Amino acid sequence: MAGLKHWRYDLMAGLQVAMMGIPLSLGIAIASGAPPVCGVISAIIAGFVFPSRWRLYHDQRPAAGLAPAILASMILLGNGDLAVGYPLALVAICIVGMFR
């Protein structure tokens, strides 16, 4: 397995990226109006599920510029109520993700 040739260096690099990525994901979730735990879940999915599923070797996390778009979608779908718009935005994101 050629990908595991430098596993020690990859492990250290992965730890450093996680130390930076978790607070970033939390901040994006909070800026989007979503619960902070959603940022952690999205970081885990982006870090483990996507690379193992599609054999990606580069980062696929959403940019912080998406926070206003997510917040706007929650407000729009919930008619101004974030508690109502949040689950609807999650459903919309999942549907779009299935077609990707």
Backbone as a chain_set.jsonl record, in Angstrom:
{"seq": "MAGLKHWRYDLMAGLQVAMMGIPLSLGIAIASGAPPVCGVISAIIAGFVFPSRWRLYHDQRPAAGLAPAILASMILLGNGDLAVGYPLALVAICIVGMFR", "coords": {"N": [[0.844, -1.175, 0.0], [0.937, 1.854, -1.147], [0.129, 4.313, -0.198], [0.5, 4.318, 2.543], [3.118, 4.615, 3.078], [4.493, 6.759, 4.29], [3.371, 6.977, 6.885], [3.816, 7.893, 9.518], [4.523, 10.591, 9.296], [2.228, 11.495, 8.026], [0.332, 11.051, 10.011], [1.087, 12.899, 11.993], [0.795, 15.272, 10.538], [-1.944, 15.137, 10.045], [-2.936, 15.397, 12.648], [-2.159, 18.02, 13.212], [-3.675, 19.411, 11.307], [-6.222, 18.775, 12.215], [-6.209, 20.077, 14.686], [-6.365, 22.683, 13.848], [-8.591, 22.611, 12.2], [-10.918, 21.836, 13.669], [-11.669, 24.028, 15.486], [-12.169, 25.884, 13.438], [-14.286, 24.686, 12.03], [-16.199, 24.681, 14.074], [-16.541, 27.449, 14.38], [-17.572, 28.129, 11.854], [-20.001, 26.76, 11.925], [-21.29, 28.077, 14.073], [-21.373, 30.69, 13.042], [-23.087, 30.203, 10.97], [-25.431, 29.875, 12.235], [-26.137, 27.424, 13.09], [-26.17, 24.637, 15.422], [-23.209, 24.238, 17.445], [-22.199, 21.602, 17.56], [-22.732, 20.573, 15.087], [-20.735, 21.553, 13.502], [-18.554, 20.052, 14.393], [-19.382, 17.495, 13.651], [-19.515, 17.81, 10.873], [-16.816, 18.25, 10.34], [-15.728, 15.788, 11.037], [-16.976, 14.103, 9.187], [-16.01, 15.245, 6.812], [-13.312, 14.756, 7.177], [-12.926, 11.983, 7.503], [-14.897, 10.311, 6.22], [-15.35, 11.227, 3.494], [-12.666, 11.156, 2.263], [-12.076, 8.372, 2.504], [-14.165, 7.182, 1.168], [-14.233, 8.22, -1.488], [-11.606, 8.194, -2.201], [-10.018, 10.52, -1.909], [-7.349, 12.794, -1.713], [-7.037, 15.336, -0.914], [-8.203, 18.289, 0.777], [-11.642, 18.638, 1.568], [-13.324, 20.305, 2.933], [-15.97, 22.644, 3.691], [-15.816, 26.096, 2.731], [-15.35, 29.06, 4.732], [-16.847, 31.069, 3.698], [-19.285, 30.025, 3.058], [-20.907, 30.209, 5.259], [-22.663, 32.53, 5.54], [-24.435, 31.876, 3.464], [-25.561, 29.468, 4.315], [-26.822, 30.328, 6.661], [-28.643, 32.154, 5.533], [-30.186, 30.38, 4.032], [-31.36, 28.855, 6.063], [-32.884, 30.789, 7.338], [-34.578, 31.539, 5.247], [-35.876, 29.095, 4.559], [-37.112, 28.54, 6.961], [-38.841, 30.617, 7.303], [-37.935, 32.844, 8.765], [-37.543, 31.755, 11.271], [-35.064, 30.198, 12.94], [-35.009, 27.739, 14.268], [-36.928, 26.226, 13.0], [-36.061, 26.339, 10.354], [-33.556, 25.117, 10.377], [-33.622, 22.129, 10.422], [-34.832, 21.807, 7.927], [-32.99, 22.952, 6.189], [-30.905, 21.132, 6.535], [-32.032, 18.854, 5.348], [-32.271, 19.776, 2.717], [-29.547, 20.125, 2.087], [-28.647, 17.474, 2.262], [-30.118, 16.291, 0.18], [-29.069, 17.656, -2.035], [-26.43, 16.772, -1.774], [-26.689, 14.082, -2.436], [-26.912, 14.121, -5.163], [-24.48, 14.932, -6.027]], "CA": [[0.0, 0.0, 0.0], [1.831, 2.995, -1.329], [-0.348, 5.464, 0.56], [0.911, 4.216, 3.941], [4.575, 4.624, 3.111], [4.935, 7.788, 5.224], [2.252, 7.101, 7.812], [4.181, 8.683, 10.709], [4.42, 12.009, 8.934], [0.822, 11.767, 7.737], [-0.372, 11.103, 11.291], [1.405, 14.181, 12.622], [0.157, 16.32, 9.733], [-3.383, 15.035, 10.29], [-3.198, 15.965, 13.971], [-2.045, 19.476, 13.105], [-4.831, 19.905, 10.557], [-7.384, 18.654, 13.096], [-6.128, 21.129, 15.702], [-6.808, 23.914, 13.214], [-9.883, 22.425, 11.548], [-12.05, 21.735, 14.6], [-12.18, 25.365, 15.822], [-12.69, 26.501, 12.228], [-15.603, 24.101, 11.784], [-17.096, 25.21, 15.105], [-16.833, 28.843, 14.047], [-18.455, 28.171, 10.692], [-21.332, 26.342, 12.372], [-21.87, 29.16, 14.881], [-21.671, 31.803, 12.134], [-24.22, 29.809, 10.144], [-26.634, 29.799, 13.051], [-26.368, 26.024, 13.419], [-25.537, 24.24, 16.687], [-21.766, 23.981, 17.293], [-21.899, 20.187, 17.351], [-22.807, 20.318, 13.649], [-19.402, 21.822, 12.975], [-17.709, 18.897, 14.713], [-19.838, 16.386, 12.809], [-19.095, 18.06, 9.487], [-15.362, 18.062, 10.27], [-15.475, 14.34, 11.066], [-17.385, 13.561, 7.894], [-15.072, 15.715, 5.788], [-11.98, 14.215, 7.415], [-12.827, 10.529, 7.454], [-15.81, 9.636, 5.302], [-15.098, 11.579, 2.096], [-11.425, 10.595, 1.702], [-12.103, 6.918, 2.412], [-15.194, 6.773, 0.208], [-13.917, 8.611, -2.853], [-10.153, 8.177, -2.356], [-9.545, 11.89, -2.082], [-6.16, 13.08, -0.935], [-7.005, 16.766, -0.622], [-9.218, 18.728, 1.719], [-12.946, 18.89, 0.969], [-14.173, 21.034, 3.873], [-16.564, 23.856, 3.13], [-15.144, 27.354, 3.042], [-16.078, 29.905, 5.686], [-17.755, 31.915, 2.932], [-20.596, 29.398, 2.971], [-21.682, 30.466, 6.483], [-23.825, 33.395, 5.275], [-25.391, 31.18, 2.593], [-26.284, 28.51, 5.147], [-27.699, 31.114, 7.524], [-29.731, 32.67, 4.706], [-31.085, 29.278, 3.671], [-32.142, 28.497, 7.245], [-33.869, 31.852, 7.551], [-35.55, 31.471, 4.159], [-36.691, 27.877, 4.663], [-37.882, 28.572, 8.204], [-39.628, 31.857, 7.361], [-37.413, 33.707, 9.819], [-37.327, 30.993, 12.505], [-33.917, 29.301, 12.746], [-35.307, 26.398, 14.793], [-37.699, 25.523, 11.971], [-35.275, 26.301, 9.13], [-32.362, 24.271, 10.512], [-33.8, 20.776, 9.87], [-35.149, 21.89, 6.504], [-31.725, 23.188, 5.491], [-30.174, 19.861, 6.537], [-32.64, 17.992, 4.329], [-31.884, 20.32, 1.414], [-28.127, 19.824, 1.885], [-28.531, 16.03, 2.009], [-30.633, 16.02, -1.167], [-28.064, 18.142, -2.993], [-25.279, 15.896, -1.655], [-26.934, 12.805, -3.126], [-26.752, 14.33, -6.596], [-23.108, 15.355, -6.311]], "C": [[0.891, 1.239, 0.0], [1.418, 4.195, -0.499], [0.098, 5.464, 2.012], [2.426, 4.253, 4.111], [5.114, 5.6, 4.164], [3.884, 8.032, 6.302], [2.593, 7.925, 9.047], [4.047, 10.175, 10.445], [2.967, 12.406, 8.657], [0.004, 11.874, 9.023], [-0.135, 12.433, 11.991], [0.755, 15.339, 11.859], [-1.351, 16.311, 9.948], [-3.769, 15.614, 11.639], [-3.135, 17.488, 13.93], [-3.224, 20.078, 12.352], [-6.087, 19.831, 11.419], [-7.385, 19.745, 14.161], [-6.545, 22.484, 15.136], [-8.236, 23.783, 12.682], [-11.074, 22.384, 12.481], [-12.534, 23.122, 15.025], [-12.756, 26.101, 14.601], [-14.095, 25.977, 11.931], [-16.621, 24.562, 12.821], [-17.5, 26.642, 14.787], [-17.763, 28.975, 12.858], [-19.868, 27.778, 11.087], [-22.016, 27.454, 13.167], [-22.238, 30.341, 13.997], [-22.855, 31.493, 11.238], [-25.515, 29.787, 10.924], [-26.995, 28.375, 13.437], [-25.744, 25.72, 14.786], [-24.055, 23.916, 16.48], [-21.412, 22.525, 17.037], [-21.972, 19.826, 15.867], [-21.475, 20.597, 12.977], [-18.46, 20.663, 13.217], [-18.082, 17.721, 13.819], [-19.394, 16.59, 11.365], [-17.588, 17.889, 9.33], [-15.007, 16.578, 10.256], [-15.832, 13.718, 9.723], [-16.397, 13.968, 6.808], [-13.698, 15.083, 5.954], [-11.853, 12.727, 7.236], [-13.666, 9.889, 6.347], [-15.476, 9.944, 3.847], [-13.794, 11.0, 1.564], [-11.458, 9.081, 1.564], [-13.097, 6.442, 1.366], [-14.78, 7.049, -1.233], [-12.414, 8.692, -3.111], [-9.595, 9.558, -2.676], [-8.328, 12.11, -1.201], [-5.993, 14.576, -0.695], [-8.225, 17.128, 0.21], [-10.521, 19.064, 1.004], [-13.873, 19.646, 1.919], [-14.762, 22.28, 3.243], [-15.805, 25.105, 3.565], [-16.002, 28.166, 4.005], [-17.042, 30.842, 4.972], [-19.138, 31.319, 2.762], [-21.477, 29.692, 4.18], [-22.851, 31.409, 6.228], [-24.879, 32.719, 4.394], [-26.214, 30.172, 3.385], [-27.263, 29.24, 6.063], [-28.889, 31.645, 6.734], [-30.706, 31.561, 4.319], [-31.933, 28.849, 4.867], [-33.214, 29.533, 7.525], [-34.964, 31.768, 6.497], [-36.467, 30.254, 4.305], [-37.563, 27.871, 5.917], [-38.753, 29.796, 8.351], [-39.227, 32.729, 8.544], [-37.124, 32.995, 11.126], [-36.204, 29.982, 12.273], [-34.198, 27.884, 13.219], [-36.107, 25.578, 13.781], [-36.856, 25.344, 10.706], [-34.085, 25.371, 9.183], [-32.583, 22.86, 9.977], [-34.123, 20.79, 8.377], [-33.886, 22.143, 5.673], [-30.881, 21.92, 5.456], [-30.71, 18.906, 5.481], [-32.231, 18.47, 2.938], [-30.419, 20.005, 1.095], [-27.928, 18.344, 1.572], [-29.021, 15.674, 0.61], [-29.621, 16.471, -2.22], [-26.823, 17.244, -2.965], [-25.455, 14.566, -2.36], [-26.715, 12.935, -4.623], [-25.342, 14.747, -6.994], [-22.309, 14.249, -6.871]], "O": [[1.5, 1.604, 1.006], [2.261, 5.014, -0.131], [0.077, 6.513, 2.656], [2.942, 3.95, 5.187], [6.087, 5.292, 4.851], [3.549, 9.18, 6.595], [1.714, 8.605, 9.577], [3.523, 10.922, 11.272], [2.533, 13.503, 9.006], [-0.91, 12.693, 9.114], [-1.071, 13.026, 12.527], [0.228, 16.272, 12.466], [-1.97, 17.372, 10.026], [-4.814, 16.253, 11.765], [-3.961, 18.165, 14.543], [-3.717, 21.143, 12.722], [-6.928, 20.728, 11.362], [-8.44, 20.279, 14.502], [-7.028, 23.34, 15.877], [-9.001, 24.747, 12.715], [-12.15, 22.858, 12.116], [-13.734, 23.379, 14.931], [-13.722, 26.853, 14.728], [-14.993, 26.758, 11.614], [-17.78, 24.807, 12.486], [-18.669, 27.004, 14.913], [-18.645, 29.834, 12.848], [-20.833, 28.393, 10.633], [-23.194, 27.737, 12.951], [-23.301, 30.936, 14.175], [-23.554, 32.403, 10.792], [-26.592, 29.692, 10.334], [-28.04, 28.141, 14.044], [-24.883, 26.466, 15.253], [-23.688, 23.373, 15.439], [-20.421, 22.242, 16.363], [-21.333, 18.865, 15.437], [-21.125, 19.948, 11.992], [-17.655, 20.321, 12.35], [-17.208, 17.031, 13.293], [-18.947, 15.648, 10.71], [-17.129, 17.428, 8.285], [-14.091, 16.161, 9.546], [-15.08, 12.904, 9.188], [-15.993, 13.146, 5.985], [-12.987, 14.891, 4.968], [-10.789, 12.24, 6.857], [-13.182, 9.019, 5.622], [-15.331, 9.024, 3.042], [-13.804, 10.397, 0.491], [-10.918, 8.547, 0.595], [-12.888, 5.401, 0.742], [-14.961, 6.198, -2.104], [-11.998, 9.212, -4.146], [-8.802, 9.726, -3.602], [-8.295, 11.652, -0.059], [-4.913, 15.025, -0.313], [-9.166, 16.343, 0.323], [-10.507, 19.703, -0.048], [-15.09, 19.629, 1.73], [-14.148, 22.9, 2.374], [-15.223, 25.144, 4.65], [-17.217, 27.984, 4.083], [-17.969, 31.357, 5.596], [-20.07, 32.019, 2.367], [-22.682, 29.448, 4.13], [-23.96, 31.11, 6.671], [-26.075, 32.961, 4.557], [-27.416, 30.031, 3.162], [-28.406, 28.811, 6.219], [-30.022, 31.592, 7.213], [-31.917, 31.781, 4.284], [-33.106, 28.514, 4.7], [-34.332, 29.187, 7.907], [-36.146, 31.908, 6.814], [-37.686, 30.373, 4.189], [-38.633, 27.262, 5.927], [-39.348, 30.006, 9.408], [-40.08, 33.283, 9.237], [-36.51, 33.585, 12.015], [-36.364, 29.03, 11.509], [-33.685, 26.926, 12.641], [-35.965, 24.356, 13.723], [-36.933, 24.301, 10.057], [-33.64, 24.879, 8.146], [-31.798, 22.413, 9.141], [-33.728, 19.881, 7.647], [-33.742, 21.601, 4.577], [-30.21, 21.653, 4.459], [-29.941, 18.229, 4.799], [-31.885, 17.66, 2.078], [-30.091, 19.657, -0.039], [-27.125, 17.998, 0.706], [-28.411, 14.85, -0.071], [-29.352, 15.75, -3.18], [-26.227, 16.981, -4.01], [-24.481, 13.98, -2.832], [-26.366, 11.957, -5.284], [-25.05, 14.896, -8.18], [-21.129, 14.43, -7.169]]}, "num_chains": 1, "name": "protein.A"}
